[in-house]
Amino acid sequence: MIEIKENGFNPESIVQNGNKFLTGNGYIGYRGMLDEFGKAECVGLNIAGVYDGVQGKWRETVNAFNPLYMHVFAGDTSLDVRGENTVSHETSLDISRGIFSRKTTYSVRGATVTLRTERFVNMANKNNICSRTVVTSDKDMLFVFRVGVDTDIWELNGPHFKDVKTKLTKNVIEATGVTQELGRKVRVACEYSGEVTQFDNGFGLITAFVKAGESFMLDRLAYVSVDDEKVIRYESYDQALVEHAGAWKKLWRDCRMIIDGDERGQLALDYSIYHLLIIAPKGDYSIAARGLSGQTYKGAVFWDTEIFMLPFYLSALPDVAERLIKYRINTLPAAKEKAKYYGYGGAFYAWESQDGYDACSDFNVTDVFTHRPIRTYFKDKQIHISADVAYAILEYYNRTADDKLMLNGGLETVLECAEFARTYSYYNHIKDRYELLDVIGPDEYHERVNNNAYTNYMFYQITKRGVELAEKFKNVYSASAVKKLKEWVEKLYLPQPNADGVIEQFDGYFGLEDVSVETVRGRLAHPREYWGGSGGVATATRVIKQADVIMLFNLYPDLFPTDIQRKNYEFYLPYTEHGSSLSHCAYALTACRIGKPDDAYSAFLDSAEIDLRGGGKQWAGDVYIGGTHPAASGGAWMAAKAIFGKKGEWT
C-alpha cells in the first residue's frame, strides 16, 4: 500500500486537497473532499464528456449531484472538522487501490468520538462510488447521520440542471435533473445500509445508539448514470471493493515503473501514474486538460492529451491510446468545418475541444484592474494544434503499425491537417518560400508572431510523413492533393540555428527586451495579472511562458545534434517562467539528452509533484484555472522513463 497523508486541518487547503486527493475511474471524478462539505468547499463529481452551456456563459462539463453528503451528530453536537471540538484530523489516499480515507477525533461532552470514512470511485464499474463510515465513542452515544444527495452543487458557469427532483424509495435516495442545453438526463442514487427517515428535499436521517467502546458502520453505494444508461448494482460494499481492488491490482501490474533507491522519486512517479489511470477514458471521449477534477478550462480537450499523455497510454494501455486517437479522427468533420469558417482548407482542430466543437472563447482572460475581458487569439492562431493531432496519429501508427486505423480515417486526418497548414501559409515571393505567419506557439505570452519554430517544424514533419504514407496507401487522398502538399512542404521555411547555435523562437524574438524572469515578475502590479496578450508584462520581452523550441527537440530528438540542443536549452531556460505545468517536463527530457542529469531530475520532481505540493497557477486574470495537472503527470512519466528507464510490477 502506498499512501499520501495530511495531518491536521487547514481551511486554506480545502480546494487544493480536492485536487490532491482526487479519486476517479475514467468516467467520473470525485474531488478529495470531506462528507460534511458542500459547494462552498468546491465539492465536485465531474462526468467525462457530458457538457452543458448556459446562455451567455462558457460551456463546460457537468458536475453531478453529490450522493455522498453526510453530516454526523453525536447527540446534538455537530461532528464537523471545522468545529472547535475537533481534536485531531488525518486525510489519506491509498494510490495503490484508489481509496480515500479520513479519520477525525472529536471531544463531545467529555467523550472522545472518532469518525472514520473511506470511499472509492469503482475502477471496475464506471457508474459506481462506494463509501463506508464507522463511528466509535468511549461513552454511550446516540449518533444521527444527516445523509442525502445534495443538489445544490458547485458550478463555475451554471446552473446546468433544470427539472431537479428528489425521492426516497426504501433506503435509496435519488436525484434527477436535465441539462439545460442538450436535455441530457442525469440520475444520481445512493443506497444506505441503515434506515432513512424524515426525508425532505433530498436529505434524510439515520440514527444509531452506540455503546461505549463499540462501533456503528454505515455503508453507502452510489450510482451515477446519464441518459438512462444501464447500471450494474452490488449487494454490498465488500463485493464492490473486491472488484475495485482487483481492477487496480491489474493496472499497477501493467503500468508501474520502478525507481531503485529513491523513495521520493518513486512516490512522485506513482502519484503521477495514479492520476493518469483515474482519467483513462472508458468510452468514446478524450481527456480534459484538468482531467476529472472539475470544470476548469471548460472540461475541454487540449493538445496536452496528444503530446504529454498519449505516450504513457501507448506504452502501458494501448486500448486507451486507441480511444484517444479515434476521438480526433471522429472529430475531423468539426475540424474541417472550423478551417472552412476561417477561410482555409483542410482541418483546423479545436484549441479547446468539446466533442470537436471549439469551446475556446475570444476573451479567455479578464483584466484584474478593469475587470473587462481581454481579447486572446488561442482559438484563431494556435494552429499547431492540428500538427499536434497529426503527430499523435503518426506516433500511434509507428508504435502499432495499425494499417486499418490509418485506412479508416487516420491518414486522411494527417493529410487534412497538412492541407490546412498549406492553405494557411503565405508564399514569400522575394525569398521563394512558404511561411506561417500570424500564429501562437506553445509559448502563449507572445501572440500573433511569424514563423514560430515549433509550429513550422511540426507541420513540416507531419506533412513529409503524411505524403510518404499517402504513396504507400493508395486512394486515401487524391493524387493531385498529395502532389500539392509535396511541392509545398519542400519550400516551407524552417528557422535554422544562428551563429551561436540558437534557433530563434519566432521572427524578431532576439530583438525583444533582454530581461530576466524576476525582473518581469517585479513589474506586476497585481499577483493575478496576465503576463501575455497585447499588454502583458512579458509581451515585449524575451520571457516566455513555457518550453517552445525545447519541446520540438523532445518530439523530434534527431532533428538537431546534441550540441545544438544544449545551446538552446542553456539559452532559453533562464527566460522561461514555467507559467504552464507543461514546461518542467519538457526541460527534463532535453536535459537527459544533453547530459544534465541533475537538471533532469529536479525538473522531473517539479512536474511529478505539482499536485502534491499544490503548485501551478490558480488564476489567469480573474479566471479560475485550478485543478489537477494530468499533462504534467504524463510528462513526469516520460521524464522518469528517460532518466531511469525501468519497468516493474506492483509489490
C-alpha positions in Angstrom: 0.0 0.0 0.0 1.3 3.4 -1.0 -0.3 6.4 0.7 -0.2 10.1 0.7 -1.3 11.7 4.0 -2.0 15.0 5.5 -2.3 15.6 9.3 -4.4 18.4 10.7 -6.9 20.6 9.1 -6.1 23.8 7.3 -9.1 25.7 5.8 -6.8 27.3 3.3 -6.0 23.8 1.9 -9.6 22.7 1.2 -9.7 23.5 -2.5 -6.2 22.2 -3.1 -7.0 19.0 -1.2 -9.9 18.4 -3.6 -7.3 18.1 -6.3 -4.6 16.3 -4.3 -6.9 13.6 -3.0 -9.0 13.2 -6.2 -10.4 9.7 -7.0 -11.8 8.6 -10.3 -12.3 5.8 -12.8 -12.1 7.4 -16.2 -15.7 8.3 -16.3 -16.4 10.1 -13.1 -14.0 12.0 -10.8 -14.8 12.8 -7.2 -12.8 15.6 -5.6 -11.0 14.8 -2.3 -13.5 16.5 0.0 -15.0 15.6 3.3 -18.6 14.3 3.7 -19.8 17.4 5.5 -18.6 19.8 2.8 -20.8 21.4 0.1 -20.5 23.7 -2.9 -18.7 26.4 -0.9 -15.8 24.0 -0.5 -15.9 23.0 -4.2 -17.2 19.5 -3.8 -17.4 18.1 -7.3 -18.5 14.9 -9.0 -17.3 15.5 -12.6 -18.7 13.4 -15.5 -16.4 13.0 -18.5 -17.7 14.1 -21.9 -21.0 15.4 -20.6 -21.2 19.1 -21.5 -23.8 21.9 -20.9 -23.9 25.5 -21.8 -26.0 28.2 -20.1 -26.8 31.1 -22.3 -24.2 33.8 -22.1 -21.7 31.6 -20.2 -18.9 29.2 -21.1 -19.9 25.7 -22.0 -18.3 23.1 -19.6 -18.5 19.6 -18.3 -21.2 18.9 -15.8 -20.7 18.4 -12.1 -23.4 15.9 -11.0 -25.3 15.9 -7.7 -23.3 14.8 -4.7 -24.5 11.4 -3.4 -22.1 11.2 -0.5 -23.1 14.2 1.5 -23.3 13.3 5.2 -23.2 15.4 8.4 -22.9 13.4 11.6 -24.1 14.5 15.0 -23.1 12.9 18.4 -26.3 13.7 20.3 -26.9 17.3 19.4 -23.2 18.1 18.8 -22.1 18.5 15.2 -19.1 16.5 14.1 -17.6 18.9 11.6 -13.8 19.2 11.0 -14.2 22.9 11.1 -15.7 22.9 14.6 -13.9 23.9 17.8 -14.4 20.4 19.2 -12.1 18.8 16.6 -9.2 17.1 18.5 -7.3 15.6 15.5 -7.7 15.0 11.8 -6.0 12.9 9.2 -6.7 12.5 5.5 -5.1 9.9 3.3 -5.2 8.5 -0.2 -4.1 4.9 -0.9 -3.0 5.3 -4.5 -2.4 1.5 -4.9 -6.2 1.0 -4.6 -7.6 4.4 -5.2 -9.2 4.6 -1.7 -9.6 7.9 0.1 -9.8 7.9 3.9 -10.4 10.4 6.7 -10.1 9.9 10.4 -11.3 12.7 12.7 -11.5 12.7 16.5 -13.8 15.0 18.4 -14.4 15.9 22.1 -18.1 15.6 22.9 -19.2 16.4 26.4 -16.3 14.6 28.0 -16.4 11.7 25.5 -13.9 11.0 22.7 -15.7 10.3 19.5 -13.9 9.1 16.3 -15.3 9.3 12.8 -13.7 7.2 10.1 -14.7 7.2 6.4 -13.3 5.5 3.4 -14.5 5.7 -0.2 -13.6 4.8 -3.7 -14.8 5.5 -7.2 -15.1 2.0 -8.6 -12.5 1.2 -11.2 -14.4 -2.0 -12.1 -17.8 -0.2 -12.6 -17.8 3.2 -14.2 -21.1 4.3 -12.6 -20.4 3.3 -9.0 -19.0 5.1 -6.0 -18.8 3.5 -2.5 -18.3 4.8 1.0 -18.1 3.2 4.4 -18.3 5.2 7.6 -17.5 3.9 11.1 -18.2 5.9 14.3 -17.0 5.0 17.8 -17.2 6.6 21.3 -15.7 5.8 24.7 -19.1 6.7 26.2 -22.6 5.6 25.2 -23.7 7.9 22.4 -26.7 8.5 20.1 -25.5 9.2 16.6 -27.6 10.9 14.0 -26.5 10.9 10.3 -27.9 13.5 8.1 -27.4 11.9 4.7 -28.6 12.7 1.2 -28.0 13.6 -2.4 -27.0 17.2 -2.4 -28.4 19.0 -5.5 -27.0 22.4 -4.5 -23.8 21.9 -6.3 -20.6 23.7 -7.2 -20.6 25.0 -10.8 -18.4 27.5 -12.5 -20.8 28.5 -15.2 -24.1 27.0 -14.2 -26.8 26.3 -13.2 -26.7 23.3 -15.5 -29.8 21.4 -14.4 -33.5 22.0 -14.7 -36.4 19.9 -13.6 -34.4 18.7 -10.5 -36.4 16.1 -8.5 -35.5 14.0 -5.4 -37.2 11.0 -3.9 -36.8 8.3 -1.3 -37.6 4.6 -2.2 -37.0 2.2 0.7 -33.4 3.2 1.7 -32.4 4.7 -1.6 -32.3 8.5 -2.1 -32.4 9.5 -5.8 -32.0 12.9 -7.5 -32.5 13.5 -11.2 -32.1 16.5 -13.4 -32.0 17.5 -17.1 -29.2 19.6 -18.6 -30.2 23.0 -19.9 -28.7 22.9 -23.4 -29.0 19.3 -24.7 -31.6 17.9 -22.4 -29.4 15.0 -21.1 -30.9 13.3 -18.1 -28.5 12.8 -15.1 -29.5 10.5 -12.3 -27.7 10.1 -9.0 -28.8 7.5 -6.5 -27.4 6.4 -3.1 -28.4 3.2 -1.2 -27.8 3.2 2.5 -27.3 0.2 4.8 -29.3 1.9 7.5 -33.0 3.0 7.6 -33.6 6.5 6.3 -36.3 8.6 8.0 -37.7 12.1 7.9 -36.9 12.5 4.2 -37.1 16.1 2.9 -35.8 17.7 -0.3 -33.1 15.1 -0.9 -32.0 14.6 2.7 -32.9 12.2 5.5 -31.8 10.9 8.8 -30.3 7.6 10.0 -29.9 7.1 13.8 -27.9 4.6 15.8 -27.3 4.2 19.5 -23.7 3.0 20.1 -22.5 1.7 23.4 -19.1 2.7 24.9 -16.2 1.0 23.1 -18.4 -0.3 20.3 -18.8 1.0 16.8 -21.5 1.5 14.2 -20.9 1.1 10.5 -22.8 2.8 7.7 -22.3 1.8 4.0 -23.3 3.8 1.0 -23.5 2.6 -2.5 -24.0 5.4 -5.0 -24.6 5.2 -8.8 -24.3 7.9 -11.4 -26.0 7.5 -14.8 -26.6 9.6 -17.9 -29.5 9.2 -20.4 -30.9 6.2 -18.5 -27.8 4.0 -19.2 -27.9 0.6 -17.6 -26.2 0.5 -14.2 -24.8 -2.7 -12.6 -25.6 -2.8 -8.8 -23.9 -4.5 -5.9 -25.2 -6.5 -3.0 -22.7 -5.0 -0.6 -19.8 -2.6 -0.1 -17.4 -5.5 0.3 -18.5 -7.0 -3.0 -17.8 -3.8 -4.8 -14.4 -3.4 -3.0 -13.2 -6.8 -4.2 -13.9 -5.9 -7.8 -12.4 -2.4 -7.5 -9.2 -3.6 -5.8 -8.8 -6.4 -8.4 -9.0 -3.8 -11.2 -6.4 -1.6 -9.6 -4.1 -4.6 -9.0 -4.1 -5.4 -12.7 -3.5 -1.7 -13.6 -0.5 -1.4 -11.4 0.9 -4.8 -12.6 0.8 -3.4 -16.2 1.8 0.2 -15.6 4.1 0.6 -12.7 7.7 1.8 -13.2 10.3 1.1 -10.5 12.9 3.6 -9.3 15.6 1.9 -7.3 16.6 3.5 -4.0 14.7 6.7 -4.3 11.6 6.9 -2.1 10.7 10.5 -3.0 11.1 9.9 -6.7 9.1 6.6 -6.6 6.2 8.2 -4.7 6.1 11.2 -7.1 6.1 8.8 -10.1 3.5 6.5 -8.6 1.3 9.5 -7.9 1.7 10.7 -11.5 0.8 7.3 -12.8 -2.2 7.1 -10.4 -3.6 10.3 -11.9 -3.1 9.0 -15.5 -5.0 5.9 -14.5 -8.0 7.6 -12.9 -8.6 9.7 -16.1 -8.2 6.9 -18.7 -11.4 7.1 -20.7 -14.0 4.3 -20.5 -15.8 5.4 -23.7 -15.7 7.5 -26.9 -14.3 10.6 -25.4 -10.9 12.0 -24.6 -9.2 13.6 -21.6 -9.7 17.1 -20.5 -6.8 19.4 -19.6 -7.7 19.2 -15.9 -8.7 15.6 -16.1 -11.8 14.9 -13.9 -11.0 17.4 -11.2 -13.7 19.8 -12.2 -15.0 22.3 -14.8 -11.8 24.3 -15.2 -10.9 25.0 -18.9 -14.5 24.0 -19.7 -13.7 20.4 -19.4 -12.2 20.7 -22.9 -9.5 18.6 -24.6 -6.3 20.4 -25.4 -3.0 19.4 -27.1 -2.0 18.2 -23.7 -3.6 14.9 -24.3 -1.8 14.0 -27.6 1.7 15.4 -26.7 2.0 14.8 -23.0 -0.4 12.0 -22.0 -0.6 9.7 -25.1 3.0 8.3 -24.7 2.0 6.7 -21.3 -1.1 5.1 -22.7 0.8 3.9 -25.9 3.2 2.2 -23.6 1.0 0.9 -20.9 -2.6 0.9 -22.0 -2.8 0.7 -25.9 -6.6 0.3 -25.9 -6.9 3.7 -24.2 -4.4 5.2 -26.7 -6.6 3.9 -29.5 -9.6 5.6 -28.0 -7.8 8.9 -27.8 -6.7 8.7 -31.4 -10.2 7.7 -32.6 -11.6 10.8 -30.7 -9.6 13.0 -33.0 -10.4 11.0 -36.1 -14.1 11.1 -35.2 -14.0 14.9 -34.8 -12.3 15.5 -38.2 -15.6 16.9 -39.7 -15.7 19.6 -37.0 -12.0 20.4 -37.6 -12.7 20.8 -41.4 -15.7 23.0 -40.6 -13.6 25.2 -38.4 -11.0 25.6 -41.2 -13.7 26.5 -43.6 -15.1 29.1 -41.2 -11.8 30.9 -41.2 -11.4 30.6 -45.0 -8.9 27.7 -45.2 -8.9 24.2 -46.5 -8.0 21.0 -44.5 -8.6 20.5 -40.8 -8.1 23.2 -38.2 -8.7 21.4 -34.9 -10.4 22.9 -31.9 -8.0 24.5 -29.4 -10.4 23.6 -26.6 -12.4 20.6 -27.9 -15.7 19.5 -26.7 -16.6 16.6 -29.0 -14.9 18.6 -31.8 -16.7 21.9 -31.1 -14.2 24.6 -30.2 -15.2 25.9 -26.8 -12.3 28.4 -26.7 -13.6 31.9 -26.2 -12.4 35.1 -28.0 -12.0 36.5 -24.5 -10.2 33.9 -22.3 -8.8 36.3 -19.7 -10.2 39.1 -17.6 -8.2 42.2 -16.8 -7.7 42.2 -13.0 -7.8 46.0 -12.9 -10.7 46.9 -15.1 -12.5 43.6 -14.9 -13.0 43.8 -18.6 -12.4 40.7 -20.9 -9.1 40.7 -22.8 -9.2 39.5 -26.4 -6.9 36.5 -26.8 -6.2 34.6 -30.0 -5.7 31.0 -28.8 -8.7 29.7 -30.9 -7.7 31.7 -34.0 -3.9 31.5 -34.1 -2.7 28.5 -32.2 -2.6 26.5 -35.3 0.0 24.0 -34.1 -2.9 22.0 -32.6 -3.5 20.4 -36.0 0.1 19.4 -36.2 -0.1 18.0 -32.7 -3.1 15.9 -33.6 -1.4 14.6 -36.8 1.8 13.9 -34.8 -0.1 11.8 -32.3 -1.7 9.7 -35.1 1.6 9.1 -36.7 3.2 8.1 -33.3 0.3 5.7 -32.8 0.9 4.2 -36.2 4.7 4.0 -35.6 4.1 2.0 -32.4 1.2 -0.2 -33.6 1.5 -0.5 -37.4 -2.3 -0.4 -37.4 -3.0 -0.1 -41.1 -6.7 -0.5 -40.5 -6.9 2.7 -38.4 -4.8 4.6 -41.0 -7.2 3.5 -43.7 -10.2 4.3 -41.6 -9.6 8.0 -41.1 -6.1 8.2 -39.6 -4.1 9.1 -42.7 -6.9 11.3 -44.0 -6.7 13.2 -40.8 -3.0 13.7 -41.0 -3.2 14.9 -44.6 -6.1 17.2 -43.9 -4.1 18.8 -41.1 -1.2 19.3 -43.5 -3.6 20.7 -46.1 -4.8 23.3 -43.5 -1.2 24.5 -43.0 -0.7 24.7 -46.7 -3.7 26.9 -47.3 -2.8 28.9 -44.2 0.7 29.6 -45.3 2.0 32.7 -47.2 4.2 32.5 -50.2 7.1 34.9 -49.9 8.0 35.7 -53.5 11.2 37.5 -52.6 12.6 34.6 -50.6 10.8 31.9 -52.6 9.5 30.1 -49.6 6.3 29.5 -47.7 5.9 31.0 -44.3 3.4 30.5 -41.4 2.5 34.0 -40.3 0.3 35.3 -37.5 0.4 32.3 -35.2 0.9 31.5 -31.5 3.3 28.8 -30.4 3.3 26.8 -27.2 4.7 30.0 -25.5 1.4 31.8 -25.3 2.8 35.0 -23.9 3.7 36.1 -27.4 0.7 36.2 -29.6 0.4 36.6 -33.4 4.0 36.0 -34.2 5.6 34.9 -37.5 7.3 31.7 -38.3 7.2 30.1 -34.8 9.9 27.4 -35.0 7.8 24.8 -33.2 4.9 25.3 -35.5 6.8 25.4 -38.7 8.9 22.3 -38.0 5.9 20.3 -36.7 3.9 20.9 -39.9 7.0 20.1 -42.0 7.5 16.8 -40.3 3.8 15.6 -40.3 3.4 16.6 -43.9 6.6 14.8 -45.1 5.5 11.6 -43.3 1.9 12.0 -44.4 3.0 12.3 -48.1 5.1 9.1 -47.6 2.2 7.2 -46.3 -0.1 8.5 -48.9 2.2 7.0 -51.5 2.0 3.7 -49.6 -1.7 3.7 -49.1 -3.1 4.5 -52.5 -6.5 6.2 -53.0 -6.8 7.5 -49.4 -6.2 11.0 -50.7 -6.3 12.4 -54.2 -3.0 12.2 -56.1 -3.3 15.9 -57.1 -3.7 17.0 -53.4 -0.8 14.9 -52.4 1.4 16.4 -55.1 0.5 19.9 -53.9 1.5 19.0 -50.4 4.7 17.5 -51.6 5.7 20.6 -53.5 4.6 22.9 -50.7 6.5 21.2 -47.9 9.8 21.4 -49.8 9.5 25.2 -49.7 8.2 25.6 -46.2 10.6 27.9 -44.2 12.4 26.2 -41.3 14.3 28.5 -38.9 17.9 27.5 -38.6 20.4 27.9 -35.7 22.2 31.2 -35.7 26.0 31.7 -35.3 25.6 30.8 -31.6 23.6 27.7 -32.4 20.3 29.1 -31.1 17.1 28.7 -33.1 15.0 31.9 -32.9 11.7 31.1 -31.3 9.9 33.3 -33.9 10.8 36.1 -36.2 12.0 39.1 -34.2 12.3 37.3 -30.8 16.0 38.1 -30.5 15.2 41.8 -30.8 12.9 41.8 -27.7 13.9 43.3 -24.4 16.5 41.1 -22.8 15.4 40.9 -19.1 15.1 38.2 -16.5 12.0 36.4 -15.4 12.4 38.0 -11.9 12.6 41.5 -13.5 9.4 40.9 -15.3 7.7 39.4 -12.2 8.7 42.6 -10.4 6.7 44.7 -12.8 3.5 43.0 -11.8 1.0 45.4 -10.3 -1.3 42.6 -9.2 -0.4 39.0 -8.4 -3.1 37.6 -10.8 -2.2 39.8 -13.7 -1.9 38.1 -17.0 1.6 38.1 -18.4 0.8 37.8 -22.1 -1.7 39.3 -24.5 -1.4 42.7 -26.1 -0.3 44.5 -23.0 1.1 41.9 -20.6 4.4 42.4 -18.7 6.1 39.7 -20.7 4.8 40.6 -24.2 7.7 42.9 -25.3 10.4 40.8 -23.6 12.2 37.5 -24.1 10.5 36.0 -21.1 8.4 33.0 -22.2 5.6 31.0 -20.5 6.9 27.5 -21.3 9.2 25.4 -23.4 8.7 26.1 -27.1 11.8 25.3 -29.2 12.8 22.9 -26.4 9.5 21.0 -26.8 10.3 20.5 -30.5 13.6 18.7 -29.6 11.6 16.2 -27.5 9.2 15.3 -30.3 11.9 15.0 -32.9 15.2 14.4 -31.0 17.1 13.6 -34.1 16.5 16.9 -36.0 19.4 18.6 -34.4 22.7 17.4 -32.9 23.1 17.3 -29.1 25.3 20.4 -29.2 22.6 22.5 -30.7 20.0 21.2 -28.3 22.4 22.0 -25.4 22.9 25.6 -26.6 19.2 26.2 -27.0 18.5 24.7 -23.6 21.0 27.0 -21.9 19.7 30.0 -23.8 16.0 29.6 -23.3 15.9 28.1 -19.7 16.7 31.5 -18.0 13.9 33.2 -19.9 11.3 30.6 -19.0 8.8 31.5 -16.4 7.3 28.0 -16.3 3.8 29.5 -16.2 2.4 26.3 -17.6 2.5 22.9 -15.9 3.8 21.5 -19.3 7.1 23.3 -19.0 9.2 21.5 -16.5 8.9 18.0 -18.0 9.9 19.4 -21.4 13.1 20.7 -20.0 13.6 17.4 -18.1 13.5 15.4 -21.3 16.0 17.6 -23.1 18.3 17.7 -20.0 18.5 13.9 -20.2 19.8 14.0 -23.8 22.3 16.8 -23.3 23.9 15.2 -20.2 22.4 17.3 -17.4 21.1 14.5 -15.1 20.7 16.8 -12.0 18.7 19.3 -14.0 16.6 16.5 -15.4 15.8 15.0 -12.0 14.9 18.4 -10.5 12.6 19.2 -13.4 11.1 15.7 -13.1 10.1 16.3 -9.5 8.7 19.8 -10.4 6.4 18.1 -12.8 5.6 14.9 -10.8 4.9 16.7 -7.5 2.9 19.6 -8.8 -0.4 18.3 -7.4 1.3 17.0 -4.2 2.8 20.4 -3.5 -0.2 22.4 -4.7 1.8 24.1 -7.4 0.6 25.6 -10.7 -1.2 28.8 -11.4 -4.7 29.0 -9.9 -5.7 32.2 -11.8 -5.3 33.7 -15.3 -6.5 37.2 -14.6 -9.9 36.8 -12.8 -10.5 33.4 -14.3 -10.0 30.3 -12.1 -7.8 27.7 -13.7 -7.1 25.4 -10.8 -7.4 21.7 -10.8 -5.2 18.7 -11.3 -2.4 18.7 -14.0 -2.6 15.3 -15.9 -0.3 16.6 -18.7 2.4 17.2 -16.0 1.8 13.7 -14.8 2.3 12.4 -18.3 5.4 14.5 -18.7 6.7 13.2 -15.4 6.3 9.6 -16.6 8.2 10.4 -19.9 10.9 12.1 -17.9 11.2 9.2 -15.4 11.4 6.8 -18.3 14.2 8.8 -19.8 16.1 9.2 -16.5 15.6 5.8 -15.0 14.2 3.6 -17.8 13.0 0.6 -15.7 9.6 -1.1 -15.6 8.5 -3.3 -12.8 5.5 -4.7 -11.0 3.4 -3.6 -8.1 4.7 -5.1 -4.9 
